[in-house]
Amino acid sequence: MKVETFTLNNFTDIGQAKKAMQETGKTSFGDVLKDSIKKVGELEKEAGQEVEKLVKMESGDIHNTMIAIEKADLSFQMMMQIRNKIISAYEEIMRIQV
């Protein structure tokens, strides 16, 4: 059985970020977040398609379906943790007295 590596490069792929910074001169934090959210949505859509194929008996490969579901779940959980950290940082900044 061949085991493939799995990496969560959905969030801020360093190579792509450096390339974008070189092309435009800068990359905004908002653009990185939008791109990451878009990629999470794509993974969820792919997982939905795999489940649909399995239900319609177009594919009998439950392993790929489960892998797609887990990729979507992990990327969503990571996105939620990043959101929580951003909110926490914002709240901390708002507590700073000027």
TORMI-558463 format. One line per 4 residues: number of its first residue (from 1); for each residue y, x, z of N, C-alpha, C, O. Coordinates in Angstrom, 1 decimal. Example, Ala and Ser with C-alpha at 12.3 -4.5 7.8 and 13.67 -1.06 7.14 Angstrom:
1) -5.7,13.2,7.8,-4.5,12.3,7.8,-3.3,13.2,7.8,-3.3,14.2,8.5; -2.2,12.8,7.1,-1.1,13.7,7.1,0.0,12.9,7.9,1.1,13.4,8.0 $
This chain:
1) -1.2,0.8,0.0,0.0,0.0,0.0,1.2,0.9,0.0,1.4,1.8,0.8; 2.1,0.6,-0.9,3.3,1.4,-1.1,4.4,0.8,-0.2,4.7,-0.4,-0.3; 5.1,1.6,0.6,6.1,1.2,1.5,7.4,1.7,0.9,7.6,2.9,0.7; 8.3,0.7,0.6,9.6,1.1,0.1,10.7,1.2,1.2,10.5,0.5,2.2 $
5) 11.7,2.0,1.0,12.7,2.1,2.0,13.7,1.0,1.8,13.9,0.4,0.7; 14.3,0.6,2.9,15.2,-0.5,2.9,16.5,-0.1,3.6,16.5,0.4,4.7; 17.6,-0.1,2.9,18.9,0.3,3.5,19.9,-0.9,3.3,19.9,-1.6,2.3; 20.7,-1.0,4.3,21.8,-2.0,4.3,23.0,-1.3,3.7,23.9,-0.9,4.5 $
9) 23.1,-1.2,2.5,24.3,-0.6,1.9,25.2,-1.6,1.4,26.1,-1.4,0.6; 25.1,-2.9,1.9,26.0,-4.0,1.5,27.4,-3.8,2.0,28.3,-4.3,1.5; 27.5,-3.1,3.1,28.7,-3.0,3.8,29.3,-1.6,3.6,28.7,-0.6,4.0; 30.4,-1.5,2.9,31.1,-0.3,2.6,30.2,0.9,2.2,30.1,1.9,2.9 $
13) 29.7,0.7,1.0,28.9,1.8,0.4,29.9,3.0,0.2,30.9,2.8,-0.5; 29.7,4.1,0.8,30.6,5.2,0.9,30.9,5.7,-0.5,32.1,6.0,-0.8; 29.9,5.8,-1.4,30.2,6.3,-2.7,31.1,5.4,-3.5,32.0,5.8,-4.2; 30.9,4.1,-3.4,31.7,3.1,-4.1,33.1,3.1,-3.5,34.1,3.0,-4.2 $
17) 33.2,3.2,-2.2,34.5,3.2,-1.6,35.4,4.4,-2.0,36.5,4.3,-2.3; 34.7,5.6,-2.0,35.4,6.8,-2.5,35.8,6.7,-3.9,37.0,7.0,-4.3; 34.9,6.1,-4.8,35.3,5.9,-6.2,36.4,5.0,-6.4,37.3,5.3,-7.2; 36.4,3.9,-5.6,37.5,2.9,-5.7,38.8,3.5,-5.2,39.9,3.2,-5.8 $
21) 38.8,4.3,-4.2,40.0,5.0,-3.6,40.6,5.9,-4.7,41.8,6.1,-4.8; 39.7,6.6,-5.4,40.2,7.6,-6.4,40.8,6.9,-7.5,41.8,7.4,-8.1; 40.2,5.8,-8.0,40.7,5.0,-9.1,42.0,4.4,-8.8,43.0,4.5,-9.6; 42.2,3.7,-7.7,43.4,3.0,-7.4,44.3,3.7,-6.5,45.5,3.4,-6.4 $
25) 43.8,4.7,-5.9,44.6,5.5,-4.9,44.5,4.9,-3.5,44.8,5.7,-2.6; 44.1,3.7,-3.4,43.9,3.1,-2.0,43.0,1.9,-2.1,42.8,1.3,-3.2; 42.3,1.6,-1.0,41.5,0.4,-0.9,41.9,-0.3,0.4,41.9,0.4,1.5; 42.2,-1.5,0.3,42.6,-2.2,1.5,41.4,-2.7,2.3,40.3,-2.9,1.8 $
29) 41.5,-2.8,3.6,40.5,-3.3,4.5,40.0,-4.7,4.1,38.8,-5.0,4.1; 41.0,-5.5,3.7,40.7,-6.9,3.2,39.8,-6.9,2.0,38.8,-7.7,1.9; 40.0,-6.0,1.1,39.2,-5.9,-0.1,37.7,-5.5,0.2,36.8,-6.0,-0.4; 37.6,-4.6,1.2,36.3,-4.2,1.6,35.5,-5.3,2.2,34.3,-5.5,2.0 $
33) 36.2,-6.1,3.1,35.6,-7.3,3.7,35.2,-8.3,2.7,34.1,-8.9,2.8; 36.1,-8.6,1.8,35.8,-9.6,0.8,34.6,-9.2,-0.1,33.7,-10.1,-0.3; 34.5,-8.0,-0.4,33.4,-7.5,-1.2,32.1,-7.6,-0.4,31.0,-8.0,-0.9; 32.2,-7.2,0.9,31.0,-7.3,1.7,30.5,-8.7,1.9,29.3,-9.0,1.8 $
37) 31.4,-9.7,2.1,31.1,-11.1,2.2,30.5,-11.6,0.9,29.5,-12.4,1.0; 31.0,-11.2,-0.2,30.5,-11.6,-1.5,29.0,-11.1,-1.6,28.2,-11.8,-2.1; 28.8,-9.9,-1.2,27.4,-9.3,-1.3,26.4,-10.1,-0.4,25.3,-10.3,-0.8; 26.9,-10.4,0.8,26.0,-11.2,1.7,25.7,-12.6,1.0,24.6,-13.0,1.1 $
41) 26.7,-13.2,0.4,26.4,-14.4,-0.3,25.4,-14.3,-1.4,24.6,-15.2,-1.6; 25.5,-13.2,-2.1,24.6,-13.0,-3.2,23.2,-12.8,-2.7,22.2,-13.3,-3.3; 23.0,-12.1,-1.6,21.7,-11.9,-1.0,21.1,-13.2,-0.5,19.9,-13.5,-0.7; 22.0,-14.1,0.0,21.5,-15.4,0.5,21.1,-16.3,-0.7,20.1,-17.0,-0.7 $
45) 21.8,-16.1,-1.8,21.5,-16.9,-3.0,20.2,-16.4,-3.6,19.3,-17.2,-4.0; 20.0,-15.1,-3.6,18.7,-14.5,-4.1,17.5,-15.0,-3.2,16.5,-15.3,-3.8; 17.7,-15.0,-1.9,16.7,-15.5,-1.0,16.4,-17.0,-1.3,15.2,-17.4,-1.3; 17.4,-17.8,-1.5,17.2,-19.2,-1.9,16.4,-19.3,-3.1,15.5,-20.2,-3.2 $
49) 16.7,-18.5,-4.1,16.0,-18.6,-5.4,14.5,-18.2,-5.2,13.6,-18.8,-5.8; 14.2,-17.2,-4.4,12.9,-16.8,-4.2,12.1,-17.9,-3.4,10.9,-18.1,-3.8; 12.7,-18.5,-2.5,12.1,-19.6,-1.8,11.8,-20.8,-2.7,10.7,-21.4,-2.7; 12.7,-21.0,-3.6,12.5,-22.1,-4.6,11.4,-21.8,-5.5,10.6,-22.7,-5.8 $
53) 11.3,-20.6,-6.0,10.2,-20.2,-6.8,8.8,-20.3,-6.1,7.9,-20.8,-6.7; 8.8,-20.0,-4.8,7.6,-20.1,-4.1,7.2,-21.5,-3.9,6.0,-21.9,-4.0; 8.2,-22.4,-3.6,7.9,-23.8,-3.4,7.4,-24.5,-4.7,6.5,-25.3,-4.7; 8.0,-24.1,-5.8,7.6,-24.7,-7.1,6.3,-24.0,-7.7,5.9,-24.4,-8.8 $
57) 5.7,-23.1,-6.9,4.5,-22.4,-7.4,4.8,-21.5,-8.6,3.8,-21.3,-9.4; 6.0,-21.1,-8.9,6.3,-20.2,-10.0,5.9,-18.8,-9.6,5.7,-18.0,-10.5; 5.9,-18.6,-8.3,5.6,-17.2,-7.8,4.7,-17.4,-6.6,4.9,-18.2,-5.8; 3.6,-16.6,-6.6,2.7,-16.7,-5.5,2.9,-15.5,-4.6,2.0,-15.3,-3.7 $
61) 3.9,-14.8,-4.8,4.2,-13.6,-4.0,5.0,-13.9,-2.8,6.3,-13.9,-2.8; 4.4,-14.2,-1.7,5.1,-14.5,-0.4,5.8,-13.3,0.2,6.8,-13.5,0.9; 5.3,-12.1,-0.1,5.9,-10.9,0.4,7.3,-10.7,0.0,8.2,-10.4,0.7; 7.5,-10.8,-1.4,8.9,-10.6,-1.9,9.8,-11.7,-1.4,11.0,-11.5,-1.2 $
65) 9.3,-12.9,-1.2,10.1,-14.0,-0.7,10.5,-13.7,0.7,11.7,-13.9,1.1; 9.6,-13.2,1.6,9.9,-12.9,3.0,10.9,-11.7,3.0,11.8,-11.7,3.9; 10.7,-10.7,2.2,11.6,-9.6,2.1,13.0,-10.0,1.8,14.0,-9.6,2.4; 13.1,-10.9,0.8,14.5,-11.4,0.4,15.1,-12.2,1.5,16.3,-12.1,1.7 $
69) 14.3,-13.0,2.2,14.9,-13.8,3.3,15.3,-12.8,4.5,16.4,-13.0,5.0; 14.5,-11.8,4.8,14.9,-10.9,5.8,16.1,-10.1,5.5,17.0,-9.8,6.3; 16.3,-9.7,4.2,17.5,-8.9,3.8,18.7,-9.8,4.0,19.7,-9.3,4.5; 18.6,-11.1,3.6,19.7,-12.0,3.7,20.0,-12.2,5.2,21.2,-12.2,5.6 $
73) 19.0,-12.3,6.0,19.2,-12.6,7.4,19.9,-11.4,8.1,20.8,-11.5,8.9; 19.4,-10.2,7.8,19.9,-9.0,8.4,21.4,-8.7,8.0,22.2,-8.4,8.8; 21.6,-8.9,6.7,23.0,-8.7,6.2,23.9,-9.8,6.9,25.1,-9.4,7.2; 23.5,-11.0,7.0,24.3,-12.0,7.7,24.6,-11.7,9.1,25.7,-11.8,9.6 $
77) 23.5,-11.2,9.8,23.7,-10.9,11.2,24.7,-9.7,11.4,25.5,-9.7,12.3; 24.6,-8.7,10.5,25.5,-7.6,10.5,26.9,-8.0,10.3,27.8,-7.6,10.9; 27.1,-8.9,9.3,28.4,-9.5,9.0,29.0,-10.2,10.2,30.2,-10.0,10.5; 28.2,-10.9,10.9,28.7,-11.6,12.1,29.0,-10.7,13.2,30.0,-10.9,13.9 $
81) 28.3,-9.6,13.4,28.6,-8.6,14.4,29.9,-7.9,14.0,30.7,-7.6,14.9; 30.1,-7.6,12.8,31.4,-7.0,12.3,32.5,-7.9,12.6,33.6,-7.5,13.1; 32.3,-9.2,12.3,33.4,-10.2,12.6,33.7,-10.3,14.1,34.9,-10.3,14.4; 32.7,-10.2,14.9,32.9,-10.3,16.4,33.7,-9.0,16.8,34.5,-9.2,17.7 $
85) 33.4,-7.9,16.3,34.1,-6.7,16.6,35.6,-6.7,16.2,36.4,-6.3,16.9; 35.8,-7.3,15.0,37.2,-7.4,14.5,38.0,-8.4,15.4,39.1,-8.1,15.8; 37.3,-9.5,15.8,38.0,-10.4,16.7,38.3,-9.8,18.0,39.4,-10.0,18.6; 37.3,-9.1,18.5,37.5,-8.4,19.8,38.7,-7.4,19.8,39.5,-7.3,20.7 $
89) 38.7,-6.6,18.7,39.8,-5.7,18.5,41.2,-6.4,18.4,42.1,-5.9,19.0; 41.2,-7.5,17.7,42.4,-8.2,17.6,42.9,-8.8,18.9,44.1,-8.7,19.3; 41.9,-9.3,19.7,42.3,-9.8,21.0,42.8,-8.7,21.9,43.7,-9.0,22.7; 42.2,-7.6,21.8,42.6,-6.4,22.7,44.0,-6.0,22.3,44.9,-5.7,23.1 $
93) 44.3,-6.0,21.0,45.7,-5.7,20.5,46.7,-6.7,21.0,47.8,-6.3,21.4; 46.3,-7.9,21.0,47.2,-9.0,21.4,47.5,-8.9,23.0,48.5,-9.4,23.4; 46.6,-8.3,23.7,46.8,-8.2,25.2,47.7,-7.0,25.5,48.2,-6.9,26.7; 48.0,-6.1,24.6,48.8,-5.0,24.9,50.2,-5.5,25.1,50.8,-6.2,24.3 $
97) 50.8,-5.1,26.2,52.2,-5.5,26.5,53.2,-4.5,25.9,53.0,-3.3,25.9; 54.2,-5.1,25.2,55.2,-4.3,24.5,56.3,-3.9,25.5,57.2,-3.2,25.0 $
